[in-house]
Amino acid sequence: MTYIEHLTAHAEFLYRRGDNSLYENIYKDGSGSLLQAYLFVIDNPQKSHCFTSDRRNALYLAYSYYKHPSFLESLKECGESDISRQRLALCGRLTHSFFIED
């Protein structure tokens, strides 16, 4: 989660400057995908994990870009977060509007 959180903050910074290369990066061997890293954590058949409340804003940012249903399910299941105790992706819910239906 720490690595993904930091990479997402960098990806979002670049995306806001017009460069989505970190969000879309995939090496020829299939590795290097930020989307796959998220899915490994939140939608893993072996054992999935919730992003901790102090790292969850990174998941909001990633959901805002990818719109993947597993991200939304994880956000619903794990609960909302605010900016208190956030480490790096502070701006997630401040700069992106989110509505999570029950």
KARABEL-V300186 format. One line per field, one symbol per residue. phi: phi as a letter, one per 40 degrees, with the letter a starting at -180 (. if undefined). A space follows every 50 residues. Layout:
phi = ???
//
This chain:
phi = .cccdcccccccdccccgbccccbcacdcgcgccdcccccccbbccacbc ccccbcccccccccccfcccccccccccgcbbccgccbcccdccbbcbbb cc
//
